[in-house]
């Protein structure tokens, strides 16, 4: 009587248990990852949990031992900190994306190239200006560097409304809390309530690079990181306005 039952059990297809992938990602990646993750989940059968915040906050969480599989930072500095703490899988780090810094406003108008102080559009000349934390969050660090290169930081610093991350700075402009802000081009493209009024010359600040790496001990991170570099995903990043780094 036991043998037929055992035979039937043996014929039942084995159902693989879905793995969980935890991704710590810079807030500026939200729009792109909202499109990237479903494709990966469908192809792999794994489930992805994305933790979005400023790169500084994410790096500190990882260094303090937060469990995860992949970290995508909006600048190399915070990835350096995580690597120095021994939290990266050896050899997994790579530069994934690039971006551009722009000035946005709640009022429509022409967009100009900003290479000198005289190029700064009128919306930034008065009132508060939204920026991510200028001493911690990459978008804020890049923005401050650009204003310093233009010789404007001392004039602008008292008017800066700092936010925890770049998406929060963007929201200040979108909601009308401040007349202008400095964010990434990709963030501006994702928010219909703001208008790009200026594009900062790339040589005004360090190159904007998004390094990505697998976290030490992860069994699923390498597969997700490979997916981020695939053709389908690269097309999504390109559509979102990122520079895909080969």
Number of C-alpha atoms within 10 A of each C-alpha: 5 6 8 9 10 10 10 9 11 10 9 8 7 8 6 8 8 11 14 17 21 21 22 28 24 28 23 27 21 19 17 20 19 11 13 19 19 14 15 18 17 10 10 14 14 17 16 17 13 19 15 18 23 26 28 23 17 24 27 14 15 19 17 12 10 12 16 23 26 28 29 29 31 28 26 18 17 22 25 15 16 21 19 11 12 13 20 25 18 12 8 15 19 15 17 22 23 18 20 21 25 25 30 32 28 22 16 12 14 9 15 16 15 21 18 15 12 8 14 21 20 11 20 22 13 11 14 21 27 30 31 29 23 21 13 17 25 27 29 25 18 26 28 25 17 24 21 16 16 18 13 15 17 10 12 18 14 10 16 22 19 20 20 19 27 28 25 20 27 28 19 22 26 23 12 14 15 23 22 33 33 31 28 26 21 24 26 25 16 17 15 9 18 25 22 23 25 24 21 23 15 15 10 20 18 13 15 20 21 26 21 25 26 27 28 18 13 16 13 18 24 17 14 22 22 10 19 20 17 11 9 12 21 22 15 18 23 14 13 18 20 22 19 19 13 9
